[in-house]
Amino acid sequence: MAPALLLIPAALASFILAFGTGVEFVRFTSLRPLLGGVPEPGGPDVRQGWLAALQDRSVLASLAWDLGLLLLFVAQHSLMAAETVKTWTTRYFGVLQRSLYVACTALALQVVMRYWEPVPRGPVLWEARAEPWATWVPLLCFVLHVISWLLIFSILLVFDYAELMGLKQVYYHVLGLGEPLALKSPRALRLFAHLRHPVCVELLTVLWAVPTLGTDRLLLALLLTLYLGLAHGLDQQDLRYLRAQLQRKLHLLSRPQEEAADLSANSVSAVGLSVGSGSIEIKCGQSPRPLVTARLRPLLAGPPPLS
């Protein structure tokens, strides 16, 4: 295993690459289709119909190229997640296994985005061109994209973003704390094994909620939707675990409000002092249940006599 001076920069480099790729993916899937970043020579009037597009070699060549890029990404993302490959990479890279997986995934996604070929002359499944749809549909799609990306980032933070990016594994190894996954419960490990992509619904919204669904975008949305659907394997036991964790977190969030309400209901309204039998009793709170009751034992009588 490499020394810590090499592990930490390698993990940080993988994280920076993944972060930059994520920003580029937001531009590729949201900003470009919503803000019209795809050049369309001649306008929408030059688009072909579906039958004509199937006979156009340039359209078919672009779609075949894009399909090859997507299959390359899916193959990398799936093969490196297989147990056999994970065992092999762990044997040679140790705690950098997750960082290596993240870096390779980011590079594969960069290849897809860098060499993706739009099909401006291809047919469209739908397009908001007439008013008022040309104004309101892009605005609605923009709002849906913003909400979806905010939810995606929030879910990644909840699912331990440092561990997903491989930083936590290196951090724990350097400090001698062991494997982070070893500290999680068996039910949580089972959920993580079945839930390959915790942001499925939000990502599907980003893929499909566009004002113009062209041929290449349709290919991207269809293939990634199929891949996301096949990668999920949740069962009833996982759903029960998620439901129990949600109820537990909601209960923890409601406890401070309940405690604040109790303190407000039992606010100090009276202070009573009673002196008797050499003791002082102090009562604070509403009757008949005082919030605070304290007894000060015989202090007025002075210290006990010396023996």
Kinemage of the C-alpha trace (Angstrom):
@kinemage 1
@onewidth
@group {chain A} dominant
@subgroup {mainchain}
@vectorlist {calphas} color= white
{ca met a 1} P 0.000 0.000 0.000
{ca ala a 2} L 1.290 3.453 -0.873
{ca pro a 3} L 2.190 5.840 1.952
{ca ala a 4} L -0.296 8.384 3.221
{ca leu a 5} L 1.503 11.183 1.359
{ca leu a 6} L 0.450 9.520 -1.901
{ca leu a 7} L -2.976 8.239 -0.836
{ca ile a 8} L -4.379 11.625 0.123
{ca pro a 9} L -3.429 13.471 -3.123
{ca ala a 10} L -4.742 10.561 -5.205
{ca ala a 11} L -8.102 10.591 -3.400
{ca leu a 12} L -8.335 14.386 -3.670
{ca ala a 13} L -7.514 14.276 -7.392
{ca ser a 14} L -10.282 11.722 -7.941
{ca phe a 15} L -12.723 13.893 -5.985
{ca ile a 16} L -11.822 17.042 -7.960
{ca leu a 17} L -12.220 15.151 -11.240
{ca ala a 18} L -15.619 13.818 -10.162
{ca phe a 19} L -16.768 17.259 -8.996
{ca gly a 20} L -15.753 18.902 -12.270
{ca thr a 21} L -17.457 16.131 -14.223
{ca gly a 22} L -20.630 16.645 -12.189
{ca val a 23} L -20.654 20.350 -13.043
{ca glu a 24} L -20.129 19.516 -16.714
{ca phe a 25} L -22.931 16.923 -16.548
{ca val a 26} L -25.321 19.595 -15.248
{ca arg a 27} L -24.411 21.753 -18.236
{ca phe a 28} L -24.764 18.811 -20.627
{ca thr a 29} L -28.154 17.570 -19.408
{ca ser a 30} L -29.816 20.803 -18.237
{ca leu a 31} L -28.254 24.058 -19.379
{ca arg a 32} L -27.625 23.090 -22.990
{ca pro a 33} L -31.141 21.784 -23.807
{ca leu a 34} L -32.889 24.459 -21.739
{ca leu a 35} L -30.867 27.446 -22.938
{ca gly a 36} L -30.547 26.314 -26.556
{ca gly a 37} L -26.864 25.444 -26.624
{ca val a 38} L -27.286 22.966 -29.502
{ca pro a 39} L -26.798 24.598 -32.921
{ca glu a 40} L -29.612 23.976 -35.338
{ca pro a 41} L -28.618 25.013 -38.880
{ca gly a 42} L -31.553 26.339 -40.800
{ca gly a 43} L -33.992 26.177 -37.900
{ca pro a 44} L -36.561 23.522 -37.067
{ca asp a 45} L -38.059 23.548 -40.572
{ca val a 46} L -35.185 21.447 -41.932
{ca arg a 47} L -35.881 18.574 -39.546
{ca gln a 48} L -36.790 15.296 -41.149
{ca gly a 49} L -39.632 12.966 -40.346
{ca trp a 50} L -39.102 9.622 -38.703
{ca leu a 51} L -39.186 7.613 -41.942
{ca ala a 52} L -36.817 9.993 -43.693
{ca ala a 53} L -34.448 9.964 -40.716
{ca leu a 54} L -34.247 6.164 -40.805
{ca gln a 55} L -33.011 6.443 -44.395
{ca asp a 56} L -30.530 9.246 -43.709
{ca arg a 57} L -27.057 7.800 -43.201
{ca ser a 58} L -25.753 10.885 -41.411
{ca val a 59} L -28.528 10.698 -38.808
{ca leu a 60} L -28.038 6.960 -38.338
{ca ala a 61} L -24.263 7.370 -38.074
{ca ser a 62} L -24.623 10.028 -35.365
{ca leu a 63} L -27.095 7.911 -33.410
{ca ala a 64} L -24.856 4.843 -33.709
{ca trp a 65} L -21.881 6.863 -32.457
{ca asp a 66} L -23.865 8.211 -29.490
{ca leu a 67} L -25.138 4.725 -28.701
{ca gly a 68} L -21.568 3.429 -28.668
{ca leu a 69} L -20.536 6.165 -26.229
{ca leu a 70} L -23.418 5.329 -23.897
{ca leu a 71} L -22.667 1.606 -24.031
{ca leu a 72} L -19.032 2.362 -23.199
{ca phe a 73} L -20.109 4.296 -20.109
{ca val a 74} L -22.600 1.630 -19.027
{ca ala a 75} L -20.001 -1.123 -19.490
{ca gln a 76} L -17.404 0.712 -17.404
{ca his a 77} L -19.885 1.644 -14.702
{ca ser a 78} L -21.235 -1.903 -14.409
{ca leu a 79} L -18.065 -3.960 -14.824
{ca met a 80} L -16.091 -2.010 -12.245
{ca ala a 81} L -18.984 -2.428 -9.791
{ca ala a 82} L -18.909 -6.228 -10.150
{ca glu a 83} L -17.611 -8.102 -7.116
{ca thr a 84} L -14.847 -9.839 -9.073
{ca val a 85} L -13.441 -6.576 -10.408
{ca lys a 86} L -13.834 -4.871 -7.018
{ca thr a 87} L -11.892 -7.692 -5.357
{ca trp a 88} L -9.113 -7.407 -7.941
{ca thr a 89} L -8.830 -3.608 -7.683
{ca thr a 90} L -8.910 -3.771 -3.883
{ca arg a 91} L -6.049 -6.273 -3.927
{ca tyr a 92} L -3.829 -3.919 -5.945
{ca phe a 93} L -5.092 -0.478 -4.944
{ca gly a 94} L -6.356 -1.050 -1.391
{ca val a 95} L -8.306 1.871 0.041
{ca leu a 96} L -8.025 3.677 -3.298
{ca gln a 97} L -10.446 1.194 -4.868
{ca arg a 98} L -13.422 3.526 -4.516
{ca ser a 99} L -11.416 6.537 -5.692
{ca leu a 100} L -10.303 4.567 -8.748
{ca tyr a 101} L -13.908 3.632 -9.524
{ca val a 102} L -15.037 7.245 -9.183
{ca ala a 103} L -12.187 8.535 -11.367
{ca cys a 104} L -12.835 5.972 -14.120
{ca thr a 105} L -16.566 6.751 -14.058
{ca ala a 106} L -15.837 10.471 -14.337
{ca leu a 107} L -13.471 9.891 -17.266
{ca ala a 108} L -16.004 7.684 -19.062
{ca leu a 109} L -18.695 10.329 -18.585
{ca gln a 110} L -16.312 13.015 -19.840
{ca val a 111} L -15.771 10.980 -23.013
{ca val a 112} L -19.545 10.742 -23.534
{ca met a 113} L -20.082 14.474 -23.109
{ca arg a 114} L -16.991 15.510 -25.072
{ca tyr a 115} L -17.664 13.389 -28.157
{ca trp a 116} L -21.479 13.401 -28.125
{ca glu a 117} L -22.926 14.198 -31.561
{ca pro a 118} L -26.247 16.106 -31.622
{ca val a 119} L -28.715 15.334 -34.399
{ca pro a 120} L -30.206 18.756 -35.262
{ca arg a 121} L -31.782 17.485 -38.518
{ca gly a 122} L -33.417 14.494 -36.868
{ca pro a 123} L -37.087 14.259 -35.878
{ca val a 124} L -38.400 15.317 -32.479
{ca leu a 125} L -40.798 13.489 -30.203
{ca trp a 126} L -42.219 16.760 -28.878
{ca glu a 127} L -41.378 20.439 -29.150
{ca ala a 128} L -42.860 23.539 -27.519
{ca arg a 129} L -42.944 26.030 -30.400
{ca ala a 130} L -46.343 27.735 -30.321
{ca glu a 131} L -47.313 30.356 -27.756
{ca pro a 132} L -47.984 30.244 -24.860
{ca trp a 133} L -46.214 26.853 -24.633
{ca ala a 134} L -42.961 28.256 -26.017
{ca thr a 135} L -42.722 30.444 -22.904
{ca trp a 136} L -44.241 28.385 -20.126
{ca val a 137} L -42.886 24.922 -20.972
{ca pro a 138} L -39.192 25.971 -20.853
{ca leu a 139} L -39.873 27.846 -17.615
{ca leu a 140} L -41.561 24.805 -16.061
{ca cys a 141} L -38.714 22.551 -17.204
{ca phe a 142} L -36.179 24.966 -15.731
{ca val a 143} L -37.940 24.894 -12.341
{ca leu a 144} L -38.113 21.087 -12.414
{ca his a 145} L -34.412 20.860 -13.231
{ca val a 146} L -33.432 23.216 -10.413
{ca ile a 147} L -35.525 21.284 -7.881
{ca ser a 148} L -34.186 17.950 -9.139
{ca trp a 149} L -30.539 18.990 -8.887
{ca leu a 150} L -31.056 20.419 -5.405
{ca leu a 151} L -32.625 17.121 -4.344
{ca ile a 152} L -29.780 15.165 -5.946
{ca phe a 153} L -27.121 17.119 -4.058
{ca ser a 154} L -29.097 16.828 -0.804
{ca ile a 155} L -29.501 13.055 -1.189
{ca leu a 156} L -25.796 12.639 -1.919
{ca leu a 157} L -24.981 14.458 1.305
{ca val a 158} L -27.401 12.261 3.263
{ca phe a 159} L -25.856 9.120 1.736
{ca asp a 160} L -22.378 10.083 3.028
{ca tyr a 161} L -20.878 11.968 0.107
{ca ala a 162} L -17.297 11.537 1.380
{ca glu a 163} L -17.682 7.765 1.366
{ca leu a 164} L -19.283 7.713 -2.094
{ca met a 165} L -16.324 9.684 -3.466
{ca gly a 166} L -13.703 7.509 -1.756
{ca leu a 167} L -12.366 10.225 0.561
{ca lys a 168} L -13.610 8.647 3.767
{ca gln a 169} L -11.902 5.323 3.061
{ca val a 170} L -8.509 7.022 2.747
{ca tyr a 171} L -9.144 9.252 5.769
{ca tyr a 172} L -10.043 6.295 7.970
{ca his a 173} L -7.054 4.309 6.701
{ca val a 174} L -4.585 7.112 7.453
{ca leu a 175} L -5.959 7.495 10.990
{ca gly a 176} L -6.093 3.728 11.538
{ca leu a 177} L -9.874 3.652 12.021
{ca gly a 178} L -10.530 0.687 9.732
{ca glu a 179} L -13.094 0.387 6.950
{ca pro a 180} L -16.033 2.877 7.134
{ca leu a 181} L -18.523 0.289 5.861
{ca ala a 182} L -17.617 -1.996 8.771
{ca leu a 183} L -19.266 0.524 11.112
{ca lys a 184} L -22.615 0.353 9.315
{ca ser a 185} L -25.396 -2.053 10.235
{ca pro a 186} L -26.072 -5.162 8.088
{ca arg a 187} L -29.424 -3.705 7.017
{ca ala a 188} L -27.712 -0.520 5.811
{ca leu a 189} L -25.114 -2.530 3.885
{ca arg a 190} L -27.889 -4.575 2.309
{ca leu a 191} L -29.669 -1.387 1.234
{ca phe a 192} L -26.501 0.074 -0.291
{ca ala a 193} L -25.927 -3.144 -2.232
{ca his a 194} L -29.433 -2.975 -3.737
{ca leu a 195} L -29.667 0.797 -4.203
{ca arg a 196} L -27.025 1.472 -6.841
{ca his a 197} L -28.379 4.933 -7.726
{ca pro a 198} L -30.173 6.786 -4.887
{ca val a 199} L -31.170 9.684 -7.185
{ca cys a 200} L -33.118 7.716 -9.797
{ca val a 201} L -36.369 9.726 -9.876
{ca glu a 202} L -34.623 13.091 -9.870
{ca leu a 203} L -32.248 12.074 -12.660
{ca leu a 204} L -35.127 10.752 -14.760
{ca thr a 205} L -36.859 14.114 -14.346
{ca val a 206} L -33.750 15.872 -15.639
{ca leu a 207} L -33.508 13.524 -18.623
{ca trp a 208} L -37.127 13.739 -19.764
{ca ala a 209} L -38.316 17.223 -18.700
{ca val a 210} L -37.063 19.203 -21.702
{ca pro a 211} L -39.005 21.563 -23.980
{ca thr a 212} L -37.672 19.827 -27.114
{ca leu a 213} L -37.031 16.084 -27.104
{ca gly a 214} L -34.876 15.432 -30.143
{ca thr a 215} L -33.571 12.139 -31.439
{ca asp a 216} L -30.227 12.132 -29.627
{ca arg a 217} L -31.839 13.287 -26.378
{ca leu a 218} L -34.429 10.530 -26.725
{ca leu a 219} L -31.619 7.989 -27.103
{ca leu a 220} L -29.852 9.357 -24.011
{ca ala a 221} L -33.033 9.358 -21.910
{ca leu a 222} L -34.157 5.899 -23.029
{ca leu a 223} L -30.858 4.133 -22.438
{ca leu a 224} L -30.144 5.750 -19.061
{ca thr a 225} L -33.737 5.112 -17.942
{ca leu a 226} L -33.356 1.443 -18.833
{ca tyr a 227} L -30.004 1.265 -17.060
{ca leu a 228} L -31.272 2.974 -13.910
{ca gly a 229} L -34.304 0.692 -13.798
{ca leu a 230} L -32.283 -2.497 -14.173
{ca ala a 231} L -29.712 -1.419 -11.580
{ca his a 232} L -32.327 -1.128 -8.819
{ca gly a 233} L -33.086 -4.204 -6.721
{ca leu a 234} L -35.004 -2.945 -3.698
{ca asp a 235} L -37.328 -5.391 -1.944
{ca gln a 236} L -39.831 -5.203 0.919
{ca gln a 237} L -37.123 -5.581 3.558
{ca asp a 238} L -35.239 -2.579 2.166
{ca leu a 239} L -38.443 -0.532 2.053
{ca arg a 240} L -39.226 -1.408 5.679
{ca tyr a 241} L -35.724 -0.336 6.676
{ca leu a 242} L -36.082 2.960 4.807
{ca arg a 243} L -39.479 3.575 6.407
{ca ala a 244} L -38.100 2.883 9.889
{ca gln a 245} L -35.122 5.193 9.309
{ca leu a 246} L -37.409 7.949 8.023
{ca gln a 247} L -39.667 7.694 11.080
{ca arg a 248} L -36.621 7.720 13.349
{ca lys a 249} L -35.191 10.846 11.730
{ca leu a 250} L -38.564 12.610 11.853
{ca his a 251} L -38.833 11.738 15.545
{ca leu a 252} L -35.358 13.127 16.210
{ca leu a 253} L -36.221 16.314 14.337
{ca ser a 254} L -39.455 16.765 16.302
{ca arg a 255} L -37.851 16.267 19.730
{ca pro a 256} L -36.361 19.778 20.042
{ca gln a 257} L -39.772 21.297 19.257
{ca glu a 258} L -41.491 19.078 21.841
{ca glu a 259} L -38.897 19.955 24.484
{ca ala a 260} L -39.267 23.654 23.713
{ca ala a 261} L -43.050 23.347 24.056
{ca asp a 262} L -42.670 21.599 27.420
{ca leu a 263} L -40.347 24.298 28.683
{ca ser a 264} L -42.770 26.966 27.535
{ca ala a 265} L -45.697 25.233 29.269
{ca asn a 266} L -43.731 24.866 32.474
{ca ser a 267} L -42.310 28.359 32.503
{ca val a 268} L -41.415 29.822 35.861
{ca ser a 269} L -44.451 31.499 37.360
{ca ala a 270} L -43.791 31.332 41.078
{ca val a 271} L -40.916 30.902 43.438
{ca gly a 272} L -41.675 29.424 46.833
{ca leu a 273} L -39.399 29.308 49.828
{ca ser a 274} L -40.123 27.307 52.909
{ca val a 275} L -37.858 26.958 55.876
{ca gly a 276} L -38.413 24.163 58.294
{ca ser a 277} L -36.485 21.588 60.243
{ca gly a 278} L -33.228 23.258 59.344
{ca ser a 279} L -33.744 22.936 55.552
{ca ile a 280} L -34.737 25.244 52.720
{ca glu a 281} L -37.070 24.077 49.927
{ca ile a 282} L -37.200 26.050 46.673
{ca lys a 283} L -40.023 25.418 44.168
{ca cys a 284} L -40.117 27.035 40.724
{ca gly a 285} L -42.863 26.483 38.197
{ca gln a 286} L -46.593 26.268 37.867
{ca ser a 287} L -48.547 24.376 40.413
{ca pro a 288} L -49.431 21.649 40.998
{ca arg a 289} L -46.262 20.351 39.205
{ca pro a 290} L -43.224 22.513 39.877
{ca leu a 291} L -40.534 22.450 37.235
{ca val a 292} L -37.647 22.595 39.683
{ca thr a 293} L -37.563 21.419 43.275
{ca ala a 294} L -34.356 21.754 45.237
{ca arg a 295} L -33.650 21.083 48.885
{ca leu a 296} L -30.721 22.667 50.625
{ca arg a 297} L -29.850 20.618 53.654
{ca pro a 298} L -29.005 22.238 56.982
{ca leu a 299} L -26.668 24.964 55.927
{ca leu a 300} L -27.896 27.450 58.519
{ca ala a 301} L -26.932 25.189 61.348
{ca gly a 302} L -23.267 25.520 60.446
{ca pro a 303} L -20.677 22.784 60.003
{ca pro a 304} L -20.887 19.623 62.066
{ca pro a 305} L -18.958 19.619 65.353
{ca leu a 306} L -15.422 18.326 65.270
{ca ser a 307} L -14.997 14.898 66.756
